[in-house]
Amino acid sequence: MTAAAVPAGALPVAVGVGAPSFAEAPPDTVHLSIEGMTCASCVATIEKTLKATDGVLDARVNFASQEAQIDVAPGRADIESELTAAVVSAGYGAAPIGDGQDEDAEATARDSHYRTLLKKFWFAALVAIPVMYFSYPELFPGIPEKGSTELNLIWGAMALLTLPVLLWSGSQFFTGAWAAFKHRSANMHTLIATGITAAWLYSTVALLFPDFFPEERLRDVFFDVTAVVTALVVLGMALEVRARARTSEALKKLIGLQAKTARVIRDGQEADVPIESVVVGDLIVVRPGEKIPVDGEVVSGSSTIDESMVTGEPIPVEKTEGTVVIGATINKTGSFRFRATRVGADTMLAQIIAMVRDAQGSKAPIQRTVDKVAGFFVPAVMIIAVATFMMWYTVGPEPALLYAVITAVTVLVIACPCALGLATPTSLMVGIGKGAENGILIKSGDALELAHRITTVVLDKTGTVTRGEPMLTDVIVYGADSEDEVLRLAASAERASEHPLGEAIVTGAADRGLELIDPDEFEAMPGHGISALVRGRRVVLGNLKFMADRGVAAGAAEELLAQLADLGKTAIVIGIDGELSGVVAVADPVKTDSIAAIARMHEIGLEVVMLTGDNVRTANAIAAQVGLDRVFAEVLPEDKAAQVKQLQAEGKIVAMVGDGINDAPALAQADVGMAMGTGTDVAMESGDVTLIKGSLTGIVTAIELSRATMRNVRQNLVGAFAYNTLGIPIAAGLLYPFFGLLLSPLLAGAAMAFSSVTVVSNANRLRSWRPTLAKGVG
């Protein structure tokens, strides 16, 4: 059967197109925490080292999170020690990352590093104050004149004072530069170490060997450059550490949700045990106000549960015997017992944490491009610095050597590869974290980047636009019996049926508080109807043909049946004791927020299409109700991927949203697959984005978040490239021929120090982002 399309007409289909292959075993993934990275050059060095390790399929290093994500051959997850050793051999620190238990240790290490940097800054800053004062005798009265013995002694003291600044406050520059040198590369540390060392050595030589310089004005000292630049760059590093910590707050919040203990019944006794000791099958007791420790199924008792920390839905959810509870959610009112079904890394929260961590460690296409450019940045700056020195030394004004040294040092100091390295990953980390906070799990940087380009959203109907659960919507009475009596008899007759429509009628009657009776006789004719004897009354339910076969004249209901069908409802005729007694209608109702979500999609310029296996009449009814642009009806499950492919052939960037196994191929075919968190595991595995709550508002949230994140990335990249593109030529003396101005190395150091802080701070602005449709998110 081909797809019936309204209004666009039928599309050609190809069976099986886009179906994903599940045969290949996925690679194992190892996470490492990395210490000592300073710029994108470090990222390139570590990735190259890891990829060269035997058994590694791919490696991604995130500069913003200071973590590495390594895909290894299946069964080789035990090579953590080899990977750690490889990173250490490259001159960096490395340690395996656990499932969240190590977060406190990581935070402690980060705080310790921050405090150490602050100590180094304050030491360098305190030294810089007197050094700057005595470096400019012509500006401050009371300082001995240049060339005097007194000033030379003071400058000698400055040389000694700035030496520990160079070697202790700036120690990380030298260790980082040496590690890069050993691997025939260069990084930000190379630039800073070269610049501050050149300034200190030039000053020391000018002080100790003045006769080496033919002119007195060449004998100036630049100890202030060493002290001030070191202080400013170290301060920038400290602020960057603090700002970067904020970018991962969403992940830390998720990890913080985990319970520490569980109250387990063992040998008939309640006992509080560490969460790590809980096993599948344990019976767990939860009292009001307590956190549910693991996932499970309620076996006794009832309560309301606050699941907002996982789903984003603020309204507490009723839980009774047989319902599922999620670990890390909060029990509000009652006490209950539940059986543990998923523990440890298998719990929903653990999987969310793993997914967010993997996503934050992934790279968007734009980041991979920037990393390639940044890999050549430091060598290019070194070449520019040498060229600047040679140019000023050969054609610059006198004293040419002095100008050459100043401009070369300024070029080295002002260049900031950090800003380039941080521009993309910091924004992606915050964006993915904000998604998790709002019930949107984005699996990769690729998905987050591509989502902002989506032009068409394709929706599955059942379980996506609608609730996926048939409900009784109408009861129309024709005979003398009351509406409640007709429904009571019909539901009693359907009580023995297992058909979903019958179950909807029974549930509808129960919701009205009607007392149902087990039928004395029951006969089902699949595809036609049922007949039952309920307390002496013959009750038949079915279509018009079935009524005619059972001697019930139901012609009076034909017009009503057509009207209900046009509304997308399934109508069932009821005959009691041979007479037409009523009609009940059952429908899969539209989710309460679907209309608002689709309206918002139109507002932000998206085309919204529905893809369903239902008949054209039902599909049209739902489309009219929610305001869809196009409908493809009567689509076979195996043809859904082909329909998505056809839309892509029209030049559209397609997001497919579904929740069932039959949606998995289409989710995989789409540019961005969005799986409803209330659906099947296969669908969620195939999707690039998981909407935990299963609401269409999550689609809007995901796309708006993607647009906000990529806008932030572009701001960062433009700022970082503009800073370096303008700053380096100015540092090289571009303004001197026109205005007689040279940039001071001190100002260059300040600009460099705060450029990366600015990038991270701009990324952190995303933390205040809020979804347009705040209710029912995800």
N, C-alpha and C positions, 0 to 999 in steps of 0.2 A: 504494500500500500504506500502511495506517495503522500507527502505532507500536504494537508489542506491549509492553504495560507489565506488569511484575511487581513488586509485587503490586497496583498501583493501577489496573490496567485501561488500556485504550487511551485516549489523549488525542487530541482533534481536532487536525488539522494544517492549515496554510495554506502552500501552496507559495510559496517566495521571501520569506516574512516576515522582516524583519530583515536582509536582505542589504544590505551596504554599497555605496555608489556609489563607484567609483574613477575616474569620468570627469573630475571637476573637478581641475585642477592645484592641488597644495598651495601655500600661500604660502611665500615665502622667509623665513628668520628671521635677524635681525641681533642680535648680542649686544654690549652696551656695558658697560664698567666705569664706574660713577658715583662721583664724589667729592663729599663735602660734605653728604650726607644725615644728618639727625639724628633724624627722627621720621616718623610716618605722614603728616604734613602735607606733608613733602618728597616722599614717594612720590606723593601725589595731584597735587601740582604738576607733577612730571616726567611722570607718565602723561598728564595733560591736555595738556601741551606736545607730547609725542610724538604723541599721537593726532590733534592738529591739523595735523601735518605731512602734506603731500600724498604719497599712495602708501602710507600706514600703515593697515593693517587693524585691528591691535590692538597694545597695548603693556602689558607687565607689568613692574613694577619691584619688585625684592626688596630690602627694607631690610636684611635680615640679611646677604645676600651682596654688597650694594652693586652690584648689576648690573641691567641692563634687558634684556628680551627683547622684540624688536619684530617682529611679523609684517608683512611688506610684500608688495605685489602681486607675483606671479611676474614675474621679469625685472627687478625693481627693487632687487636686493640691492646695487647700486652706490651706494645713497643713504646710505651710512655717514656721509659728510662732512656731509650735510644734517641727519641725526639728531644727530650730535655737536654741530653748531652750534646746533641747537634747544635741547639740554640746557644748553649754555654760556650761551645767551641767558636761560635761566631762573635763572642764577646758580650753576650747579653745574659740576663738571668731568666730562669724559666722554672715553673712548677705546675704540676697537674692541677686542674680545677675539678672539684668534686661536684656533687649534685646540689649544692647550696649550703652544706654544713661548714664550708670553708669561708663563707662570706665574712664572718666576724674577723677571721685572721687576715683576710685581704684588706678589710677596712682598717684594721690596726696597722698593717704594713703601710698602707697609703697615708694614714695620719702621721706615722713616724717619718715617712719620707717628706711630707709637707713641713713638719716641724724642723727637720734637719735643714731643708732649704731656707726656711725663715731664719734660722740661726746663722746660716752662711750669709744671707742677705744683710742682716743687722750688723754683722761683723764688717762686711765690705762697706756698708753705708757709713758706719762710724769712722772707718779709716778714710773714706772718700771726702768727708767734710774738711778736715785740716789739709788733706792733700790738694783739694781744689783751691783752697784759700791761698796756699803758698805757691801754687802753680802759676799765679798771675800777679806778680809783684807790681806790675804797672797799673793794676786796677785797685789795689788795696793799700792804703797808706800804712807806714810803719814796717813794711816788709823790706829787708835789705835788697839792694840793687842787684840786677843780673851781673854775674861775673865776680861778685864779692865772695870772700871766703865764707862769710856767715850764711849766705843763701845756698852755697854749694854744700855746706854741712847739713842745712835743713833738707835739701834735696836728697842727700845721702840717707837721711833718716826716712824720707818718703820712700826711697827704694827699698829699704828694709821693711817698712810698714806694709808696702803693697805686695811684697813677696809672699806672705801667708795668704793674702787675698787671692793672688794668682794661683797658688798651689793648693789651698784648702777650699776657699769659697768657690774657686773655679775648677776644682779637681775633677768634677764630672765631665767637663769639657775635654780634658786631656785623656781620661780613660775611654770616653766615647770616640774621640778622634783616633786613638791608638787601635781600638778594636776595628774601626773602619779601615784604617791603613793596612792592618794585617790581612784584610780581605780585598785589598786593592780597590777600595771604594772611599767615598767621602760623605760626610753628613753635616748637619748643623753644627755639631761640636767641632768639626774640623774648621769651619769658618770662624767661630768665636775664639777657639784656642789660638788659631793663627793670628787673629787680629789683636787680642789682648797681649799675647806674647811678643808680637812685633813692636807694639807700643812700649812695653816694659824694656825690651832689649835695646831698642833705639835710645830710650832715655838713659839707661844705665851706661851704654857706650859713650853717649854724649857727656855724661857726668864724669866717668872715670878716664876717658881718653879724649879730652876736648881738642887736643891738637890734631886729632883724626879729621876734624871738620875745619875746613879753611876759613869759614866765616862764622862770626860769633852768633849770628841769628840762626844758624843751623844747630846750635847747641841747646835749643829748648828741650824741655822734658815733657813727657806725656804720661806720667804716672797716674794722673787723674783719669785718663782714658781707661787704663787698666782697672782702677778701682771702681769708677762710676759705671762703666759698661758691665763689669762683672756683677755689681750690685743690682743693676736694672734687669739684666737677663735672668739672674737667679730669682729675683722677685717675680718676673713674668712666668718663670717655670713653676713657682709655688702657686701663683694664682691660677695657672693652667691646671695644675693637679687638683686644686679645689673645685674649679669649674667643671673639669672632666668628671669628677665624682658625682656631680649633680646630674650629668647626662644619663647615668645608669640608675637613677633613683627608682624608676618604675620596676626594674628587675629586682632591686633590693627590697622593694615593698612586697613583691610577689613571694620572694624567699622568706620574708618576715612573717608571711601568713601561715607558714607551716607550724603545726602543733608540735610541742616538744614531748608530750607524754600522752598516753591513752589509758582509760580505765577499762581493763579487760577482765572478763570472768573466766577464771581457770580453776579447775577442781572445785567448782561451786563457790569460789571466793572472788570478791572484787580486788583487783590489785592495779596500782598505777605502774605502768612500765614505760620505758623509753619508746618513742615512736618507731625506732629501728627494730624493736623486738616484736612488733605486731606482724602476724602472718595471716594469709588468706584463710578465712574460716573462723577467725577469732570472734567471739561475741563481746561487743563493746557497749558500755553504758554511757549515755550522755545526759547531763542534767541542764536545767535552764541556765543560759548565759555562757555555757562552755563551748569551746571550739571542737568541731567534729574532726577527729584525727586523721581518718583515711576514708576512702570511698567504700560504700557498702549499701546494703538493702535492709530497710527497717523490718524487724521481726515482731516487735511488740511496742505499744505506746504510740503517741502521736505528738506533733509539735508544729510550730512554724519556724522556718529556717531563713536566715538572712544570707542570700547567695550573691549579694551585690559585689563582693570583692572578686568574684570569679566571672559572673555573667554581666555585671553592669546594671542589672535590674534591681531597683531600690525596694520593690514591694516584696515582703516576706512570702515564702512559698509553703503551702500546707504539705505536711508529710505524715503519711499513715502507713499501716502495715503493707509491705510489698513495694513501697516507693523507694527510689534511689536517693541516697544522700551523698554529697560531695565533700571530700576532705577540705579542711581550712575554712568552711563556712560556719556561721555562728547559730547555735540553737537559741531560740528566743523564749519560748513559753513552757513547753512541756518536757517531761522526761521520756526517754525511749531507749530501746536496745536495737542494735543493728549488727548484721553479720558483715565482716570485712570481705570485700570482693576484690579490691585492688589496693596494693600497698607499695611503699617505696617508690621506685622510679615509674611504676605503672599507674599511679594516681593521676587524676585529671590535672591537679595543680603541678605535679612534677613534670608532666608532659607539656603544660603551658610554659613553665620555666625553661625547659629544654628548648622548646620551639622559639621562645623569645631570645634566648641566648644564641641559638644558631642563627636566627635572623639578624641580630645585632652584629654577629661576627661575619656575616656575608658581605659581599661587595656589590653595589649597583654598577651597571655598565659605565656610568659617568665617572664613578670613582676609579675603576680600572684604568680609564683613559688618563685621568689626572695623575694616578700613581706612575704611569709610564713617563709622563712629562716631568714629574717631580724627580724621577730617577736620574735625569740628566741635569737637574737644576744646580746641585752643588758643584759638580765639575765645571759647569758653565760659569758660575760665579767666580770660582778660582781663576779661570782663564781671564774673565773680565777684570778681576783685581790686578792680575799681572799686567794685562794690557794697559790698565789705567796708570799703574806705576811707570811703565815704560813711556807712555805718552807724556805724562807730566815731567818726567825726568829729562826727556829729550826736547820737548817744545814748550814746556811750562815756564812761567816767570821765575826769577830768582827769589828765594833760594829753591831751586828746582827739586833738590833731594827732599827737602822738608815737605813741599807740596805733594810730591809723589808718595811719601810715606803716609801722610794724612789721608789723601784720597783713597789709596789702596786699603788702608785699615777701615775707612768708613764704608767702602763697598763690602768688605768682608762682614762687617758688623751689621749693616742694615738689611742684608738679604735674609729672608725668613722662609725657609722651606717648611717650617712647622705649620704656618697658616695654610699652605697648599695641602699638606697632609691631613689637616684637621677639618678642612672645609666641608667635605662630604660625609665622612663617617660620624662626626658628632651630630649632625642634623638627622642622619638615618637612625642613630641610636635613640635619640629623643623621640623621633616620630614613631618608631616601632614600639617604644615604651608607652607612648600615649595611646597607641592602638590597643595594647594589652590592658591598659587601665579602663578602656571603654568597651571591652569585650570583643576586640578585633585582633585576631592573631595573624600577623603578617609573617609569612615563612621566610622571606628573603628580601634583600635590598633590590633585587631585580623586580620583584612583584610590586614593591612600594614605588619604585621609579616608574614602572610601566602603567600603574593604575592612574596616574595623573593625565595620561594620554587617552584614556578610554573614551570612546565615542558612542558605543552601543552596549546596553546591558540586556542580556538575554536571561529571562526568568523561567524556570520550571514552574508549573502551576501548583501541583499537589505538594503540600508541605513547605512551599516557598512563598507563593502569593497567598495561598489558602492555609488553613490550619492542618490539613491532612487528616482530619477526623470528621466523618459525616455527622451532622447534627440535625435534629428535628427542627424545622423552621415554621411549618404551617400545619394547622388542623382545621379542615373545613367540613362542616356537618350538613348532611342532606336529609336525614330521617328524623324521627322523633326523639332519639336518644340525645343526651347532652354531649357537649364536646369532651368533657372528662370521661364520660362513660364509653364513648366511641374509642377514645385513646386507650382507656384501661383495657378494653376487650382486645383491641388490636395489639397492644403491647403484651398482653397475656398470651395471645396466640403466637407472637414472635419470640416469646421467651425460650421456646425450644429450638429456635433457629440459630444458626451460626453465621448468617449472612451479615455483612457490615451494615447494610441498611436496616435490617431487623434490629441489630444491636443499637443503632441510633434511635429507633422508635422506643425501645425498652428504656434506654437512658433518659430520653425525653420525658417519658411517663414517670420515671423515678424522680426526676428533678422537680416534677409538679407534686410529688408526695402521694401519688396514686398507689393503691394497694393492688399488686398483681397476683394472678392466680395461675397455677400450673394447668395447662390444658389437659383435658381427659383424652383427647385424640389429637394427633398431629400428622400432617402429610405435607411434604415439600415437593414442588415441581420446579427444579432448578431452571432459572431463566424465565419463569412464568409467574409463580406465586406460591402461596401456602394456604392450607385449609386446616382449621382446628375447631374442636368442640370445647367451649369454655362455659362451664356451668349450664349445660343444656342449650347453649346458643351456638349456632354454626357461624363461624367467622372466617371469611376468606379475604386475602390481601394479594393484589397482583396488578397486572396490566389489563387493558380493556378486553383483550382476547381471552385471558384467563377468566375474567368476570363472565363473559358470554358463555364460555364452556361450562361454567358453574351455574348458569341460569340467572345471573344477576344483570338486570338491565341498567347499564351505566352510561348510556348515551348522553344524559344530562351533564355529565362531568367532562365531556370531550373538550369544550372550549376552555375550561379551567386548566385542564391538563396541558393544553398548548401554551397557555399564558405562563404557567409554572416552568415549562421547558424553556421558554424564551428567556426566563430569568436564571437559567442555568441550574434549575432544581430538578431532582428526580421525584416524580409524583407516583404515589401508590394508592390505588383505589381500594376502598374497604366495603365489603358487603356483609351484612348481618342478617341471618335468617332469610336469605334470598333477596333482600332489598338493598338498593344503594344507600349506604349509611354515611359515607364520608370519603374524604381524600386527605392523605397526609403527604407532606413534602419534606424531603431530606436533601440537604446540600452540604457541601464542604465549604463552610463560610470563610470569607476573606479575613485575613488577620486584621486586627483593629488598626494597626499602623501602616498597612500596605498602601492605602490611598494617599496618606500624607507623604510617605516615602517616595512614591512614584511621582507625585506632584513636585517634590523637591528635586528629583532627578531631572525633570523637564526644566525646572528653573535654572539648573546649572548646565543646561545645554546637552543633555544626554537623550539619545533615542532609547526607548524601552520596548522590548519585544518579549512576547511570551511563547514558549515552546512547550506543547503538551500533547499527550496521547489521547486526550479527551475528544469528543465529537465537536464539530464546528459550532453547533448551537450553544453548548455549554461554554466553550472557549470564548465565543463572542459575548456571552452574558457577563462572564468574569472580566473580560477586557473593557466592556462598557462601564462596569461598576468601578474599576480602579483607574481607568483612563490610559490604557496602553496604546502605543502607536501602531504596532503590527502584531498579528497573531499567526502562529503556525500550528494548526491543529492536526489531530490524527497522525502524529509522528511516531513511528515505531521506535522503541528504545535504542535499537542499533543504528538508527538513522539520525539521532540527535547531533552527533559529532559532525556529520556531513552538513547539516544545516548551519552549524557554527562556522564550518570551513567556507561555506558559500557566502556568508556575511563577510568573512575576512577577505574573500575574493573581490567583494565590492569596495574594498579599501577601508573597511571599518576596523577599529581597534575594539575587540570584543571581550566583555566580561561575561562569563557564564555563571549563573547562580543556581545551585541545585542541592538536593539532600539525599538522593537515593543511589543505589548501586547502578541503576540504569543511567544516571547522570555522570558517572565517572569518566567515560570516554569523552563526553562533551566538555567536562571540566578540564581534562588534560589537553584537548584541542584548542580551547580558548586562549587568548593572549593572557588573561588573568582569570583563573578559576576561583570562585568563591563558594565554599561549602558551608551549609547550615550546620551549626554545632549540634543541632537536635537530630541530625540525620545519621547515616551509616558511617562506619569507620572507613570504608573504601572511598566514599565520596570525600571525606575530610582528608584522606591521604592524597587524593588526586588534586585537591584544591591548593591554590597558592595562598589563599586567605581563608581563615575559618571565622565565621560569625557565631560566637559562642551561644548567644541567646536565640539565634534563629529568626531574627527580625529583619525586614527589608531596610529599616533605618540604618542597620549596620553597613549596608552597601553605600549609602550616602556618606556615612561617617568615614568609611575606608577611602573613598575617592576624594572627599574634601581634605582628609588628613594627608593623603598623598600629594595633593596640590599644594597644601601649605608647606609640607616638608620640602618638596622640590623647589618651591619659591625661596625657601630659606637656604637651600643648597646653592641656588644660583646667586643669591646675595653674597654668600660666603666666598664663592669662587670668583665672582666679579671683584669683590673687595681684596681678596688675596692676590689675584693676578694684577689688579690695578696698583696695589701697594708695591709689589716687586717691580712691575714694569716702569712705574714712575720713580720709585725710590732709588733703584740701582743707578740709573743714569744721573739723577741729581747728586747722589753720593760720589759718582765719578767726576763731577764737576761740570755738568751740562749747563748750569746757570751762570758759571763764572764768566764766560766770554760776553754775556749780555748784561749781567747785573753786578758782576764782581763778587758774587756770593759763593761761598763754599759751605757745605753742610758739615757741622761739627760731628766728630765721632760720638760725642756724648748724646746729641740729639738722635743720631742714628741708632745708638744702643737702646734709647728709650722707645723709639718707634718700633724697633724689632721686638723688644720685650712685650709690648702691648698689642702687637698685631695679632698674635696667636690667641691672646686672651680675648680680644674683640671677636674673633671668629667663634670661639667656644661660647662666649656670652650671647652672641646672636643666636646660636643654635639653641641655647637654653631658653630663649624667648618662646620656643615652641611648647614649653612646659605649661604655659598659660593658655594654650589653645583649647577651645571648647567646641564640641560638635554642635551643628545647627539644630539637629533634632535630638535634644538631650534625653528625651524619654524613650525607654525601650531600646536603648542602643544595643546593637549587636545581636 
